[in-house]
Amino acid sequence: MAVRVGVLGATGAVGQRLIQLLDPHPDFEIAALTASEASAGKTYRQAAKWRVDSPIPDAVADMTVTATDPDAVPDDIDMLFSSLPSSIGADVEPDFCEAGYVVSSNSSNGRMDDDIPLVIPEVNPDHLDLLEVQRDERGWDGAMVKNPNCSTITFVPTLAALTEYGLEKVHVSTLQAVSGAGYAGVSSMEIIDNAVPHIGGEEDKLETESRKLLGEFDGAELTHNGMHVAASCNRIPTIDGHLENVWVETEEDLPADAAAEAMREYPSLDLRSSPDPLIHVFEEPDRPQPRLDRTLGDGMAIAAGGLQKSPFGLQYNCLAHNTVRGAAGASVLNGELLLENGYI
């Protein structure tokens, strides 16, 4: 029997992706949609300016959108997927957890809190057990798990494949698609024939979230990874797919062919949304590319290429679909992990 789920912030870009991914999912049944007060009371068809590359699913088209409030969501919902803006999520997500709901959230608020697991299931599934600490400390009947930023999730799996060589320093420069800023995030006059060499707050997210994701959890506390990470984030005029240039310095010598093999062999999980292989490694020096490679593994795979030695260690490029693997798909995958581990 499918788990009844709801989507918080269902009319936004990531909310629409969540609906697209959840509608055919055999383990989940969409039973609640929330949005702003302006949308509450409307059908989803009326409330959403649908922009995803498929029709609005029939199962939700005539569903009534409710306010984003625990009192407006049915009690028999088993899990909520949140795509709320962080300013709103910081206020209301804890209310849902206090009310007993389990929340798989894409919102950036709380990601670095000590008792909130920040999870990429193929990388650090054991961090999910922080939920026990979270419930003890906060007194919640529900729980909250976060997936990382869309740019962080692009390069961390490739780093996870290289941890046996001892990660010391990582430099990353991102070329991020406009969809990462939401529908109204970057004007056409600003981005067409241009590149913007700054994305507010993104550098800090890559530098801090990556160290948390690759940290060690001893059952009570999480110790962040000691590697040094420096990031530069840039917006470019592609629609979907974040491309990143990465330089990694390691304790042990890391030949490019050994790094490629480690990435190819890095395991996926026996979860519906975890692709196999997780990391697709190209031999061609001009791959991956956003237009060609963002849909690998139904948008859930990480693509890597251009692996070579440099004066600054191993150099390579990596790519992920930022609104699928980097956002909605990551939340759905975390939901599958919650279900498999008995938190639902």
C-alpha positions, -999 to 999 in steps of 0.1 A, spaced: 0 0 0 14 34 -10 25 59 16 3 90 16 25 121 11 21 158 7 42 186 -10 48 218 8 54 247 -17 38 227 -45 35 255 -71 72 265 -73 98 251 -96 110 224 -73 75 217 -61 65 210 -96 94 186 -101 84 168 -69 50 162 -82 64 150 -116 85 125 -98 61 114 -71 30 109 -93 43 77 -109 61 65 -78 49 31 -67 56 38 -30 41 72 -27 6 86 -32 2 124 -34 -26 133 -10 -20 170 0 -6 201 -17 2 233 0 12 268 -12 9 304 -3 -24 320 11 -29 334 -24 -32 299 -38 -51 282 -10 -86 271 -20 -78 269 -57 -73 237 -77 -37 229 -84 -44 235 -121 -56 271 -113 -28 278 -88 3 265 -106 19 281 -136 30 246 -147 64 247 -165 77 211 -161 84 192 -193 53 169 -190 15 176 -185 1 182 -150 -7 148 -136 -44 140 -136 -42 129 -100 -33 164 -88 -48 187 -114 -81 192 -96 -68 187 -61 -75 216 -38 -44 235 -26 -43 243 11 -24 268 32 11 257 44 0 251 79 -1 219 100 -38 225 107 -46 225 70 -29 192 62 -48 159 68 -36 139 99 -32 107 78 -3 121 57 27 99 64 54 122 50 59 157 36 82 168 9 92 204 13 104 228 -14 96 260 5 118 291 3 142 289 32 128 320 49 94 303 51 107 268 58 126 281 88 93 292 103 69 264 94 89 232 89 95 228 127 58 233 133 51 203 110 77 182 128 62 192 162 28 181 148 42 147 141 50 149 104 82 135 89 96 161 65 121 154 37 132 189 28 150 206 0 150 240 17 183 253 29 173 264 64 187 241 91 210 221 69 240 228 91 222 223 124 240 196 145 209 174 149 195 177 114 208 150 90 220 163 57 219 133 35 229 120 1 218 84 5 246 69 -16 272 89 4 262 90 41 230 70 48 242 63 84 237 101 91 200 94 90 203 80 125 208 116 137 170 117 137 171 98 170 192 126 185 170 152 169 138 137 184 154 135 219 167 170 218 137 187 202 109 166 216 94 161 181 71 133 173 79 140 137 114 144 121 133 164 95 160 154 70 176 177 45 192 172 11 221 195 2 223 224 -21 221 215 -58 258 225 -64 270 206 -34 253 174 -45 270 176 -79 306 171 -66 303 154 -33 296 119 -47 328 122 -68 347 132 -36 332 103 -17 346 79 -43 381 93 -35 381 94 3 404 63 6 432 85 -8 427 111 20 410 143 9 431 174 19 421 203 -3 393 208 -28 388 238 -51 356 239 -71 343 264 -97 307 260 -106 289 269 -139 253 269 -127 221 268 -147 195 295 -145 168 271 -132 188 269 -99 176 304 -92 139 296 -97 116 311 -123 121 347 -113 156 344 -101 176 357 -131 162 381 -157 168 373 -194 185 407 -198 209 398 -171 219 363 -183 216 361 -221 250 366 -237 265 368 -202 278 350 -172 274 362 -136 305 355 -115 287 355 -81 257 336 -66 249 349 -31 255 323 -4 264 295 -28 302 294 -20 295 290 17 271 261 10 296 241 -10 323 247 15 304 238 46 278 212 34 305 191 17 324 188 50 293 178 69 282 152 43 316 135 44 319 136 82 318 108 106 288 100 128 295 79 160 258 74 169 257 105 191 277 133 174 287 142 139 323 153 132 328 172 100 354 162 75 387 180 79 393 188 43 397 224 31 372 235 5 372 267 -16 344 275 -40 336 300 -67 301 300 -81 290 314 -115 256 316 -132 256 308 -169 228 308 -196 220 271 -196 185 260 -184 193 228 -164 225 211 -153 252 224 -131 287 219 -145 316 221 -120 354 222 -124 371 205 -95 407 202 -82 415 177 -55 447 174 -34 450 141 -15 473 126 10 482 97 -12 492 99 -48 460 97 -70 466 89 -107 438 99 -130 430 64 -141 427 52 -105 403 81 -98 382 72 -128 380 36 -117 370 46 -81 342 68 -95 330 41 -119 329 15 -91 313 38 -65 281 19 -55 245 30 -59 218 18 -36 189 -6 -39 164 23 -39 141 32 -68 156 66 -75 193 57 -70 208 52 -105 232 24 -115 259 35 -121 257 65 -98 287 82 -114 291 80 -152 328 87 -162 334 99 -197 367 93 -214 361 122 -239 379 154 -227 349 176 -237 323 158 -215 302 161 -195 280 189 -210 247 201 -196 226 197 -228 240 163 -235 244 147 -201 220 161 -175 194 134 -180 217 105 -174 200 80 -150 167 98 -155 184 130 -142 197 113 -110 232 103 -121 264 123 -117 286 127 -148 323 132 -146 350 136 -172 383 153 -181 402 135 -153 439 145 -154 468 153 -131 476 190 -125 500 210 -104 470 213 -79 463 175 -77 436 157 -96 415 179 -120 381 169 -134 347 181 -144 314 169 -130 277 176 -138 243 169 -123 207 179 -132 201 206 -106 163 204 -102 162 165 -103 193 151 -86 201 185 -70 166 192 -56 133 173 -61 149 139 -69 172 142 -39 142 148 -16 124 118 -31 154 96 -27 157 107 10 120 98 13 128 63 0 156 60 25 133 71 54 108 45 43 134 17 40 148 25 75 114 25 92 110 62 99 77 62 80 
